[in-house]
Amino acid sequence: MKLYKDREKCVNEIKKRLDSDDIIYFDFTAQNTYFTAIYAESLSDKTMLGKQVIEPLQQKASFSSINEVIKSVTLPETDTLQTFTDCIDKIIAGDAVIIINGFDSAVSVSTKKPSARAVTEPPTASILKGPREGFVENSQTNMSLIRQRLKTPDLKYEKLTVGKQSKTTVGLVYISSIANPKLIKTIRDKINKISVDGIIDSSYIIKCISDRKTSMFKQVGSTEKPDIFSAKLLEGRVGIIVDGSPIALTAPFVFLEDFQSSEDYYINTYKANFARILRISAVILSILLPAFFVAAQLFHLQFIPLAFLLTIVGSIKGIPLSPSVEMFVTLLIFEILNEASIRMPRYVGIAMSVVGALVLGETAVNAGMVSTPTIMIIALSGICFYVAPDLNETLSVLRLMFLTIAGFMGGYGIVLLGAGLITYLCDFNSFGTPYLSPYAPINFGDMQDGLIMNFFAEQKKRPSFLQPKNKIRKGEL
């Protein structure tokens, strides 16, 4: 519905549609012209509105067109509005809307009140070397952190609005000279097709744009660090920034990314490669160690060294539970302790997790409920989990699956489940990119930054599985 030329009729119509006590209507005059400034008290800066909008307008002699009103305002972000819907959208977004008597158009002025927390080191990605800055909840601040690192006109930011009620700003970020146009279009279309009441966090976007929505494996990468985000863009990925969330997204995502750390690129290459191999080994150990221990006790005693077997036999003497049930119960207790330590206040949670684990573990062993090797296996598996914290959710489910099948079928079940899992991952993809790239399908050229990372001088090309427009990363050094 278009605006009226009568200012009072326009104001009354907006009041009907936007009936809320925190919406302020301020009437003022400039010579013989009557104005009404409408803004949300909690979102707009009243000082900015008064000094940079109302005072300049009152100093103007007359207004013959809407452009003269816009030129009088000393703020750069202005817009001309034609409908009531546009006015309401601007007001609830934090802008001030100026209704002018005698004009069938209104002017919106960006008077948003800055409310972002300071840029600090993200708690989920602490490192010894490298930049300390982390994303915050304000998308404009996050974009400034990216532009500080990528000072190129090819860096593009597309603003999309998602959510029927939340009207959340979702930014599509990419480097136009590198990213594949088909990938950009695919992600843009998926975001535009999202039809939900509100987007509260970037995790909502992940659930909406993923191709396999029921899979336990994530198909979109996430990070709180601008340096990681910028590096992904330079490889040819597309980034997504959601206003109100400190977690930025990147797509497509491959499984290998969870074993890479930003610190790998800031430290000695030999140490970085050792760390990557250590992470992969720890993840495999965390999933399979409880399952192998149960399978060996129930079906394959011949694989356990005699000295260790005698120790196990002595420790499980008098234990009323079977090995599989004992391992499952112990695992369940540790998962509950972990969940409780996360949900409780930080300092109380740390104390409770440490004391709870020690007291419960020691008491359970002394009471003859569980054996000492079982406690050790679960503890070692839990420690290995946090070598790749982004995989924590997936690894918890996989460990339980392998433990269950090991209790029923032993080593044969572990082999069958492992083969099925690898087959599933080989067929898995993220926005058309094979999930196990560059190893399935095998691509020797892309292995320069795989499980083993080549020296920086040798990494001359971008990953071909991303199909970038520009494949050359750098020239000769």
RAFEN-V318573 format. One record per pair of residues at least 12 apart in sequence whose C-alpha atoms are under 8 Angstrom apart, sorted by sequence separation. I is the first residue (numbers start at 1). J is the second residue. If there is no record, write none. Layout:
I;J
I;J
This chain:
25;37
26;38
57;69
60;72
96;108
97;109
120;132
121;133
122;134
159;171
160;172
238;250
239;251
341;353
402;414
405;417
438;450
460;472
461;473
24;37
25;38
95;108
96;109
120;133
121;134
122;135
158;171
159;172
206;219
237;250
238;251
340;353
460;473
461;474
24;38
25;39
66;80
95;109
96;110
119;133
120;134
157;171
158;172
191;205
194;208
206;220
237;251
238;252
361;375
426;440
459;473
460;474
23;38
24;39
57;72
95;110
96;111
119;134
120;135
157;172
158;173
194;209
237;252
338;353
402;417
426;441
459;474
460;475
23;39
24;40
56;72
57;73
94;110
95;111
119;135
156;172
157;173
172;188
260;276
337;353
446;462
460;476
23;40
24;41
56;73
94;111
95;112
119;136
156;173
157;174
191;208
259;276
446;463
22;40
23;41
56;74
90;108
94;112
118;136
155;173
156;174
190;208
191;209
232;250
445;463
446;464
22;41
53;72
54;73
87;106
94;113
117;136
155;174
156;175
190;209
229;248
337;356
445;464
446;465
457;476
22;42
53;73
116;136
117;137
155;175
156;176
229;249
259;279
337;357
457;477
52;73
53;74
87;108
116;137
154;175
155;176
229;250
259;280
52;74
53;75
82;104
83;105
116;138
154;176
187;209
224;246
52;75
82;105
115;138
154;177
224;247
334;357
81;105
82;106
223;247
224;248
11;36
80;105
81;106
116;141
222;247
223;248
298;323
80;106
81;107
222;248
223;249
297;323
7;34
30;57
31;58
80;107
81;108
222;249
438;465
7;35
30;58
79;107
80;108
221;249
222;250
437;465
7;36
29;58
30;59
31;60
33;62
78;107
79;108
162;191
220;249
221;250
294;323
30;60
31;61
32;62
33;63
78;108
79;109
162;192
168;198
220;250
221;251
294;324
30;61
31;62
78;109
163;194
164;195
166;197
167;198
168;199
220;251
221;252
434;465
30;62
77;109
78;110
139;171
160;192
162;194
163;195
164;196
165;197
166;198
167;199
168;200
219;251
220;252
221;253
433;465
77;110
162;195
163;196
164;197
165;198
166;199
219;252
220;253
294;327
433;466
75;109
162;196
163;197
164;198
166;200
219;253
228;262
75;110
163;198
218;253
219;254
227;262
162;198
163;199
66;103
70;107
162;199
290;327
69;107
66;105
202;241
66;106
202;242
330;370
66;107
201;242
201;244
202;245
200;244
201;245
326;370
330;374
200;245
202;247
330;375
202;248
49;96
202;249
327;374
331;378
320;368
321;369
326;374
330;378
319;368
320;369
321;370
43;93
44;94
318;368
319;369
40;91
43;94
44;95
319;370
327;378
39;91
40;92
43;95
44;96
319;371
38;91
39;92
40;94
179;233
184;238
316;370
39;94
40;95
183;238
316;371
39;95
40;96
178;234
179;235
180;236
315;371
39;96
178;235
179;236
315;372
38;96
39;97
175;233
178;236
179;237
315;373
37;96
38;97
174;233
175;234
179;238
37;97
38;98
37;98
38;99
175;236
312;373
36;98
37;99
49;111
174;236
35;98
36;99
48;111
174;237
175;238
35;99
36;100
174;238
35;100
46;111
173;238
174;239
34;100
35;101
45;111
172;238
173;239
33;100
34;101
44;111
45;112
172;239
173;240
33;101
44;112
45;113
172;240
173;241
43;112
44;113
171;240
172;241
14;84
18;88
43;113
170;240
171;241
13;84
170;241
171;242
170;242
171;243
169;242
170;243
14;88
168;242
169;243
168;243
328;403
149;227
3;82
324;403
2;82
3;83
146;226
150;230
324;404
2;83
3;84
145;226
146;227
149;230
1;83
2;84
324;406
1;84
146;229
324;407
1;85
142;226
146;230
290;377
11;99
289;377
290;378
10;99
135;224
134;224
135;225
134;225
135;226
290;381
7;99
133;225
134;226
289;381
7;100
8;101
133;226
7;101
286;380
287;381
5;100
6;101
7;102
286;381
5;101
6;102
131;227
285;381
286;382
5;102
6;103
286;383
5;103
6;104
286;384
4;103
5;104
125;224
142;241
285;384
286;385
4;104
5;105
124;224
125;225
3;104
4;105
283;384
2;104
3;105
122;224
139;241
282;384
283;385
3;106
122;225
139;242
282;385
139;243
283;387
138;243
139;244
282;387
283;388
137;243
138;244
139;245
137;244
138;245
136;244
137;245
138;246
279;387
287;395
291;399
136;245
137;246
279;388
286;395
287;396
290;399
294;403
298;407
136;246
300;410
135;246
287;398
288;399
291;402
295;406
299;410
300;411
134;246
135;247
283;395
287;399
291;403
294;406
295;407
298;410
299;411
135;248
286;399
290;403
291;404
294;407
288;402
292;406
295;409
296;410
287;402
288;403
291;406
295;410
296;411
291;407
294;410
295;411
292;410
292;411
291;414
259;388
258;388
130;262
258;390
130;263
258;391
129;263
128;263
127;263
130;266
129;266
129;267
277;451
276;451
277;452
254;430
276;452
217;394
253;430
216;394
252;430
273;451
251;430
252;431
254;433
273;452
251;431
252;432
253;433
254;434
255;435
256;436
273;453
252;433
254;435
255;436
256;437
272;453
253;435
254;436
255;437
254;437
269;453
269;454
269;455
256;450
256;451
219;429
220;430
219;430
219;431
252;466
211;430
210;430
211;431
236;462
235;462
235;463
237;466
236;466
235;466
236;467
236;468
235;468
236;469
186;431
183;431
180;466
180;467
179;467
180;468
179;468
180;469
178;468
179;469
178;469
179;470
177;469
178;470
177;470
178;471
